[in-house]
């Protein structure tokens, strides 16, 4: 597309994990969630990780906002234990 520079997009080989809370009120919801997470692992994460576990180290926490009193998003600073990117 004209005027859209590819540098503004995240590298598709990097893994971004968002952790959210779910309220699963039935056995059916639990089962459906397990199936979706397994499908996501097989279709996306295994491609990035080569099917191997990723050993990471949490190296601190940052927040998205200039004012610490108005924080909406917290994120962990994570690095690979083997030093890779």
Residue frames as a rotation matrix with the C-alpha (Angstrom) as fourth column:
UNK 1
0.577 0.817 0.000 0.00
0.817 -0.577 0.000 0.00
0.000 0.000 -1.000 0.00
UNK 2
0.020 -0.535 0.845 1.14
0.461 -0.745 -0.483 3.51
0.887 0.399 0.232 -0.75
UNK 3
0.045 -0.085 0.995 2.49
-0.523 -0.851 -0.049 5.40
0.851 -0.518 -0.083 2.25
UNK 4
0.890 0.237 0.388 2.52
-0.455 0.437 0.776 2.47
0.014 -0.867 0.497 4.70
UNK 5
-0.023 -0.987 -0.161 6.01
-0.826 0.109 -0.553 1.57
0.563 0.120 -0.818 5.81
UNK 6
0.457 0.218 -0.862 6.54
0.038 0.964 0.264 -2.04
0.889 -0.154 0.432 6.91
UNK 7
-0.605 -0.786 -0.128 8.79
0.192 0.013 -0.981 -0.88
0.773 -0.618 0.143 9.78
UNK 8
-0.440 0.492 0.751 5.72
-0.816 -0.568 -0.105 0.16
0.375 -0.659 0.652 11.82
UNK 9
0.636 0.713 -0.294 4.59
-0.562 0.690 0.457 -3.46
0.529 -0.125 0.840 12.18
UNK 10
0.350 -0.446 0.824 5.82
-0.752 0.391 0.531 -5.95
-0.559 -0.805 -0.198 14.79
UNK 11
-0.583 -0.616 -0.529 8.11
-0.791 0.578 0.200 -8.72
0.183 0.535 -0.824 13.60
UNK 12
0.444 0.863 -0.239 5.79
-0.779 0.504 0.372 -11.74
0.442 0.021 0.897 13.09
UNK 13
0.098 -0.487 -0.868 8.49
0.167 0.868 -0.468 -14.02
0.981 -0.099 0.167 14.52
UNK 14
-0.874 -0.327 0.359 8.18
-0.265 -0.298 -0.917 -12.35
0.407 -0.897 0.173 17.93
UNK 15
-0.310 0.756 -0.576 5.74
0.711 0.587 0.387 -13.72
0.631 -0.289 -0.719 20.45
UNK 16
-0.719 0.235 0.654 3.39
-0.505 -0.824 -0.258 -11.33
0.478 -0.516 0.711 22.22
UNK 17
-0.502 0.529 -0.684 1.40
0.635 0.762 0.123 -12.86
0.587 -0.373 -0.719 25.03
UNK 18
-0.470 0.472 0.746 -1.52
-0.625 -0.775 0.097 -11.05
0.624 -0.420 0.659 26.60
UNK 19
-0.821 0.204 -0.534 -2.79
0.476 0.760 -0.442 -12.54
0.315 -0.617 -0.721 29.82
UNK 20
-0.474 0.753 0.458 -6.41
-0.644 -0.650 0.402 -11.90
0.600 -0.104 0.793 30.63
UNK 21
-0.854 0.271 0.443 -8.85
-0.263 0.510 -0.819 -13.18
-0.448 -0.816 -0.364 33.18
UNK 22
-0.573 0.715 -0.402 -11.80
-0.332 0.246 0.911 -15.34
0.750 0.655 0.097 32.12
UNK 23
-0.470 0.551 0.690 -14.91
-0.714 0.223 -0.664 -16.24
-0.520 -0.804 0.288 34.04
UNK 24
-0.671 0.202 -0.714 -15.87
-0.423 0.687 0.592 -19.70
0.610 0.698 -0.375 32.84
UNK 25
-0.365 0.647 0.669 -19.24
-0.922 -0.151 -0.357 -20.62
-0.130 -0.747 0.652 34.29
UNK 26
0.742 0.630 0.231 -19.78
-0.588 0.776 -0.229 -24.09
-0.324 0.034 0.946 32.90
UNK 27
0.115 -0.669 0.734 -17.90
0.110 0.743 0.660 -27.24
-0.987 0.005 0.159 32.00
UNK 28
0.592 0.176 0.787 -18.73
0.776 0.139 -0.615 -26.52
-0.217 0.975 -0.054 28.35
UNK 29
0.956 -0.266 0.121 -17.08
-0.226 -0.935 -0.273 -23.06
0.186 0.234 -0.954 28.53
UNK 30
0.371 -0.857 0.358 -14.01
-0.552 0.106 0.827 -24.60
-0.747 -0.504 -0.434 30.17
UNK 31
0.178 -0.260 0.949 -13.77
0.519 0.844 0.134 -27.28
-0.836 0.469 0.285 27.46
UNK 32
0.824 0.183 0.537 -14.22
0.563 -0.378 -0.735 -24.76
0.069 0.907 -0.415 24.62
UNK 33
0.836 -0.548 0.031 -11.55
-0.542 -0.816 0.201 -22.51
-0.085 -0.185 -0.979 26.10
UNK 34
0.182 -0.779 0.600 -9.10
-0.227 0.561 0.796 -25.41
-0.957 -0.281 -0.075 26.45
UNK 35
0.358 0.018 0.933 -9.70
0.772 0.557 -0.307 -26.39
-0.525 0.831 0.186 22.83
UNK 36
0.957 0.018 0.288 -9.17
0.190 -0.791 -0.582 -22.82
0.217 0.612 -0.760 21.56
UNK 37
0.613 -0.781 0.115 -5.95
-0.677 -0.445 0.586 -22.40
-0.406 -0.437 -0.802 23.56
UNK 38
0.105 -0.552 0.827 -4.62
0.180 0.828 0.531 -25.74
-0.978 0.093 0.186 22.27
UNK 39
0.621 0.195 0.759 -5.48
0.766 0.054 -0.641 -24.72
-0.166 0.979 -0.116 18.69
UNK 40
0.954 -0.295 0.058 -3.70
-0.283 -0.947 -0.150 -21.38
0.099 0.127 -0.987 19.16
UNK 41
0.319 -0.870 0.376 -0.62
-0.472 0.198 0.859 -23.19
-0.822 -0.451 -0.348 20.49
UNK 42
0.114 -0.249 0.962 -0.56
0.552 0.821 0.147 -25.58
-0.826 0.514 0.231 17.53
UNK 43
0.645 0.269 0.716 -1.22
0.765 -0.239 -0.599 -22.97
0.010 0.933 -0.360 14.84
UNK 44
0.829 -0.267 0.491 0.92
-0.124 -0.944 -0.305 -20.09
0.545 0.192 -0.816 16.09
UNK 45
0.664 -0.575 0.477 3.17
-0.698 -0.248 0.672 -20.71
-0.268 -0.779 -0.566 19.07
UNK 46
0.553 -0.467 0.690 4.64
0.280 0.884 0.373 -24.01
-0.785 -0.013 0.620 17.85
UNK 47
0.750 -0.269 0.604 5.68
0.592 -0.135 -0.795 -22.26
0.295 0.954 0.058 14.61
UNK 48
0.687 -0.485 0.541 7.58
-0.489 -0.859 -0.148 -19.61
0.537 -0.163 -0.828 16.55
UNK 49
0.399 -0.497 0.770 9.08
-0.842 0.134 0.523 -21.96
-0.363 -0.857 -0.365 19.14
UNK 50
-0.349 -0.491 -0.798 9.74
-0.775 0.631 -0.049 -24.93
0.527 0.601 -0.601 16.89
UNK 51
0.479 0.657 -0.582 7.53
-0.178 0.722 0.668 -26.96
0.860 -0.217 0.463 19.21
UNK 52
-0.286 -0.670 -0.685 10.03
0.670 0.371 -0.643 -26.59
0.685 -0.643 0.343 22.05
UNK 53
0.583 0.461 -0.669 9.43
0.809 -0.408 0.423 -24.91
-0.078 -0.788 -0.611 25.42
UNK 54
0.225 -0.479 0.849 10.53
0.212 -0.826 -0.522 -21.28
0.951 0.297 -0.084 25.63
UNK 55
0.200 -0.241 -0.950 12.58
0.979 0.081 0.186 -20.54
0.032 -0.967 0.252 28.74
UNK 56
0.150 -0.035 0.988 12.23
0.275 -0.959 -0.075 -16.90
0.950 0.283 -0.134 29.69
UNK 57
-0.481 -0.305 -0.822 13.12
0.876 -0.141 -0.461 -14.67
0.024 -0.942 0.335 32.59
UNK 58
0.651 0.681 0.337 10.89
0.611 -0.733 0.301 -11.85
0.451 0.010 -0.892 33.82
UNK 59
-0.351 -0.933 -0.083 13.25
0.875 -0.295 -0.382 -8.92
0.332 -0.207 0.920 34.31
UNK 60
-0.907 0.062 -0.416 10.87
0.179 -0.838 -0.515 -6.30
-0.381 -0.541 0.749 35.67
UNK 61
0.022 0.968 0.248 7.55
0.964 0.045 -0.261 -4.62
-0.264 0.245 -0.933 35.13
UNK 62
-0.975 -0.221 0.010 6.79
0.211 -0.914 0.347 -1.47
-0.067 0.340 0.938 33.13
UNK 63
-0.073 0.989 -0.126 3.59
0.637 -0.051 -0.769 0.51
-0.767 -0.136 -0.627 32.66
UNK 64
-0.500 0.004 0.866 2.03
0.812 -0.344 0.471 2.37
0.300 0.939 0.169 29.73
UNK 65
0.723 0.639 0.261 1.42
0.556 -0.763 0.329 5.93
0.409 -0.093 -0.908 30.87
UNK 66
-0.196 -0.800 0.566 3.49
0.157 -0.596 -0.788 8.93
0.968 -0.066 0.242 31.85
UNK 67
-0.183 0.247 0.952 1.50
-0.876 -0.480 -0.043 9.25
0.446 -0.842 0.304 35.07
UNK 68
-0.895 -0.244 -0.373 1.86
-0.095 0.922 -0.374 6.22
0.435 -0.299 -0.849 37.38
UNK 69
-0.738 0.664 0.115 -1.48
-0.180 -0.029 -0.983 7.10
-0.650 -0.747 0.141 38.98
UNK 70
0.203 0.827 -0.524 -3.30
-0.792 -0.176 -0.584 6.66
-0.575 0.534 0.620 35.67
UNK 71
-0.779 -0.612 -0.136 -1.93
-0.584 0.630 0.512 3.28
-0.228 0.479 -0.848 34.58
UNK 72
0.412 0.904 -0.112 -4.21
-0.873 0.356 -0.334 1.06
-0.262 0.235 0.936 32.49
UNK 73
0.875 -0.165 -0.455 -1.65
-0.133 0.821 -0.555 -1.43
0.465 0.546 0.697 31.17
UNK 74
0.373 -0.805 0.462 1.17
-0.689 0.093 0.719 -3.26
-0.621 -0.586 -0.520 32.97
UNK 75
0.879 -0.120 -0.462 3.63
-0.262 0.687 -0.678 -5.39
0.399 0.716 0.572 31.07
UNK 76
0.725 -0.653 0.219 6.53
0.119 0.432 0.894 -7.59
-0.679 -0.622 0.391 32.02
UNK 77
0.367 -0.739 -0.565 9.99
-0.930 -0.276 -0.243 -7.06
0.024 0.614 -0.789 30.62
UNK 78
0.775 0.007 0.631 10.86
-0.107 0.987 0.120 -10.56
-0.622 -0.160 0.766 29.46
UNK 79
0.139 -0.753 -0.643 14.07
-0.990 -0.110 -0.085 -11.91
-0.007 0.649 -0.761 27.97
UNK 80
0.786 0.082 -0.613 15.06
-0.250 0.949 -0.193 -15.31
0.565 0.305 0.766 26.69
UNK 81
0.820 -0.478 0.314 17.26
-0.219 0.245 0.945 -17.29
-0.528 -0.844 0.096 29.09
UNK 82
0.411 -0.685 0.602 19.47
0.787 0.600 0.146 -18.43
-0.461 0.413 0.785 26.21
UNK 83
-0.310 -0.566 -0.764 20.12
0.196 -0.825 0.531 -14.81
-0.930 0.015 0.366 25.15
UNK 84
-0.700 0.101 0.707 18.32
0.714 0.091 0.694 -15.14
0.006 0.991 -0.136 21.81
UNK 85
-0.902 0.399 -0.167 15.86
-0.398 -0.916 -0.042 -12.57
-0.170 0.029 0.985 20.51
